[in-house]
Amino acid sequence: YFIVLVRVKNKTDYTGPESYVAQMIKNKNLDWFPRMRAMSLVSGEGEGEQNEIRILQEKLGSTMKLVSHLTSQLNELKEQMTEQRKRRQRLGFVDVQNCMSR
C-alpha cells in the first residue's frame, strides 16, 4: 500500500520518509522494506545495542580463545623444531667424530 501511495501521490507533497522510499524505489533498492523484522517486535534501541555489544563480546571472547590456542600450538611447534635441530646438530657432530676417528 505504501508503494502505491508513493507512486500515486504528488512528489511535491512527499514527507521525508516518502521521499526516501520514492528514491529507493526509483533505484530499485528494497533495503528500506522491513524484512523479518517489525518495529513492534524490536525492544528499545538501547536494548538492541546492548544485545549487539553482548554478541560482539561473545565473539571477541571466542576469538581470543582461538588465538590463545593457536599461540600455544605454534609455541609447541617451535619447541619441537628447536629440539629436532639440536638432535640433528648432535648427530652431525657425532658423525663428524666417527669419521675423524676412522
N, C-alpha and C positions, 0 to 999 in steps of 0.2 A: 504494500500500500504506500509505503514511504517513497519508493522508487517512482510509482505512478504520480504521486503528489509532486515530486521534484520535476518530473517531465511535463506535467500539466501547468504548474504554477509559473507565473511570470518571473523571469530572472531578477528583475529589479525588486521583487517582493521577498526574495530569499532571506531567511535568517542565516546566522553564521553556520550552524550545522547543515542546513540545506545547501548552502553554497559549497561547503566542503564535500558533501556527498555528491552533489551535481558534478563537481570537478573529478571526483574519484570515478564516477560512472563514465564520464567522458573519456577518462584514461583507461577504462576497462579494468579498474583496480577494485577488488572487493574486500580489501583489508578493513574497511570501515564496518563491514557487516559482522555482527556478533555470532561467531560460530562456536558452539559447545560452551557458551558462557552467557550469563544473563546478569544484569545489574542487580536484580532482586536476590540472586544467589551469592553475590560477592559480599563478603563481610566488609567491615570498614577498611578503608585503604591502608590504614596503619597496620591492621592485622595481615593484610596481603603482603605488605613489605616485611613484616616480622616473619611470615612464613617463608618468603624468599630468602631472607637472611639466614633462617634456620636451615633451609635446604642447602644454601651455599656453604654454611659452616659444616654440615654433614659431609658434603663433597670435599671440602678442604681437609677435613679430618681423615677421610678415606684416602685422599691423595697423599697426605703426609705419611700415613701408614705404608702405602705402596713405596714411596720414596725411601723411607727408612728400611724397608725390607730389601729393596734393590741395592741400597748402600751397603747393607750387611753382606749381601751376596757378592757384590763387587770386592769388598774387603777380603772375603774368603777366597775368591778367585785370585786376588793379588797375592795373598799369603801362599797359596798353592803354587803359583808361578814362581815366587821367590824361592820356595823350597825346592822346586824342580831345578832351578838354575844352580842352587847350591849343590844339589846332588850331581848334576852334570859337571860342575866345576871339580867336585871331589873325584868323580870318576875319571875325568880328563887328567887330573893331577896324578891319580893312581896309575893310569895308563902310561903317562909320561915316565913315571918312576920305574914301571915294569920294563919299558922299552930301554931305559938307560941301564938297568941292572943286567940286561942280557948280554 
